[in-house]
Amino acid sequence: LVYEGQYLMVQRIREQSMMDLNTGKPWEKIQLTAFGRNTVIFQQILADALEMAMKQEEGKTIIFTNWGAEWRQFGAARSKRSLDSVILDSGVSEKVVSDVNDWLRSQEWYASRGIPYRRGYLLHGPPGGGKSSFIMALAGKLGYNICILNLAERGLTDDRLALALSSIPPQSLVLL
C-alpha cells in the first residue's frame, strides 16, 4: 500500500482466543509497518481516519448503551430529528427547550456555588406518546448524543450505576 508516497505493509490479525461479547466475532487489529524511522506517517493516517469518521457522524445523533464500565455505540448514528416532527401538548416542547437553553448558559453559576451541574426531567405518559421521540429531537437540536441506561438491568448495583453516570460521554443526554 502506498500512502502519501510512503510504502506501508498492512496486516489484519484476528485474535481467536478473545471475542466481542456483543457480536461473537473475534477481536481484530490492523498492523501497519513502514520502512524507515519516520513515525509521522502513522500520526497522519490516524488524523485522516478520525476526520473521516467525524464526517460520517456530522449532523447525526449517536446512541450509546452502557456495557460494564464503558459506554458503547448502539447501532449506526441516526439522522437528527426535528422538534416539529414530535406531537406534544401545546407549549411543552418550547418550555423544555427554553429551560435547557437557560441551564446551558448557567454553568458558571453552578460552579461558583459548588452545585453539581446537571439537569433532570421526568417525562411521563402512555407508550407511543412521544417521550423517546422528543428526547431524540431535543438531542438533535442541541447537537448532543443519547446514553441509554436500563435501571432494571440484571446486575446493576449502586456502584455500577455510579460508575456509569460518572463516565458518560461529553455532550450527552442520559435516558433512564
C-alpha positions in Angstrom: 0.0 0.0 0.0 1.3 3.5 -0.8 0.1 6.4 1.4 1.3 9.9 0.9 4.3 8.5 -1.1 5.3 6.1 1.7 5.2 2.3 1.3 3.2 0.5 4.0 2.6 -3.1 4.7 -0.9 -3.8 6.1 -1.6 -6.9 8.1 -5.0 -7.9 9.5 -4.7 -10.0 12.7 -7.6 -11.9 14.3 -7.4 -12.8 17.9 -9.0 -16.3 18.1 -8.9 -16.5 21.9 -10.9 -13.3 22.5 -14.4 -12.5 21.2 -16.5 -9.4 21.1 -19.3 -10.2 23.5 -21.8 -8.1 21.5 -21.3 -9.8 18.2 -19.5 -13.1 19.0 -16.9 -12.1 16.4 -13.2 -12.4 17.2 -11.2 -9.2 18.0 -9.3 -7.9 15.2 -6.4 -5.5 14.8 -4.7 -3.9 11.9 -0.9 -3.7 12.0 0.8 -1.1 9.8 4.5 -1.4 9.0 6.5 1.3 7.3 10.1 1.3 6.1 12.3 3.8 7.8 12.2 5.6 11.1 9.7 8.4 10.4 6.5 7.8 12.5 4.8 10.9 11.3 3.0 8.9 8.6 1.1 6.9 11.3 0.0 10.1 13.0 -1.2 11.4 9.7 -3.1 8.1 9.0 -4.8 8.3 12.4 -5.7 12.0 11.9 -7.1 11.3 8.5 -9.1 8.3 9.8 -10.5 10.5 12.7 -11.5 13.2 10.3 -13.3 10.7 8.0 -15.1 9.1 11.0 -16.2 12.6 12.3 -17.6 13.5 8.8 -19.7 10.3 8.8 -21.2 11.3 12.2 -21.6 15.0 11.4 -25.2 16.2 11.8 -26.2 12.9 13.4 -27.2 11.7 16.8 -25.2 8.8 18.3 -26.9 6.5 20.8 -24.8 4.8 23.4 -25.6 1.9 25.8 -23.8 1.0 29.0 -21.7 -2.1 28.9 -19.9 -2.8 32.1 -17.7 0.1 32.9 -18.0 1.8 29.5 -20.4 3.3 27.0 -20.6 1.7 23.6 -22.3 3.0 20.4 -25.6 1.2 19.9 -26.3 0.9 16.2 -25.5 3.3 13.5 -25.6 7.1 14.0 -29.1 8.4 13.3 -30.1 11.5 11.4 -31.2 14.4 13.6 -34.9 14.6 14.2 -36.7 17.9 14.0 -38.6 19.1 17.1 -41.5 20.0 14.8 -41.9 16.3 13.9 -42.9 15.4 17.5 -46.5 15.9 18.5 -46.8 17.1 22.1 -49.3 19.2 24.1 -49.1 22.8 23.2 -46.1 24.7 24.6 -44.5 21.6 26.2 -41.6 21.4 23.8 -40.9 25.1 23.8 -40.9 25.2 27.6 -38.4 22.4 27.9 -36.1 23.8 25.2 -36.2 27.2 26.8 -35.3 25.7 30.2 -32.5 23.6 28.7 -31.0 26.7 27.0 -31.2 28.7 30.3 -29.4 25.8 32.1 -26.7 25.6 29.4 -25.9 29.2 29.9 -25.7 28.8 33.7 -22.7 26.5 34.1 -20.6 29.2 35.8 -23.4 30.0 38.3 -23.5 26.3 39.3 -19.7 26.1 39.6 -19.3 29.2 41.7 -21.7 27.8 44.2 -20.4 24.2 44.2 -23.6 22.8 42.9 -23.4 19.8 40.6 -24.1 20.9 37.0 -26.8 18.6 35.8 -30.5 18.8 34.9 -33.2 16.2 35.1 -36.7 15.9 33.5 -39.4 13.3 34.2 -41.3 12.6 31.1 -44.5 10.6 31.6 -47.3 9.3 29.5 -48.5 6.1 27.8 -46.3 4.2 25.4 -46.2 5.8 22.0 -46.9 9.2 23.5 -43.7 10.8 22.0 -41.4 10.7 25.0 -38.5 8.9 23.3 -39.1 10.8 20.1 -38.9 14.1 22.0 -35.6 13.1 23.5 -34.2 12.2 20.0 -35.4 15.6 18.7 -34.1 17.5 21.7 -30.7 15.8 21.4 -30.6 16.7 17.7 -31.5 20.3 18.3 -28.7 20.6 21.0 -26.2 18.6 19.0 -26.0 16.1 21.8 -25.8 12.3 21.8 -28.0 9.9 23.9 -26.9 7.4 26.5 -29.5 4.8 27.4 -29.2 3.2 30.8 -31.7 0.5 31.8 -32.2 0.7 35.6 -33.8 -2.8 35.5 -30.7 -4.4 34.0 -29.7 -7.5 35.8 -26.6 -7.0 37.9 -26.8 -3.2 38.0 -25.6 -2.3 41.5 -25.4 1.1 43.1 -21.6 1.1 42.5 -22.0 0.2 38.8 -24.7 2.8 38.4 -22.5 5.5 40.0 -19.6 4.4 37.7 -21.8 4.6 34.6 -23.1 8.0 35.5 -19.6 9.3 36.2 -18.3 8.2 32.8 -21.0 9.5 30.4 -19.5 10.7 27.1 -19.5 14.5 26.8 -22.4 16.3 25.2 -24.9 13.6 26.0 -28.4 13.3 27.3 -29.0 10.3 29.7 -32.2 8.3 29.2 -33.1 6.1 32.1 
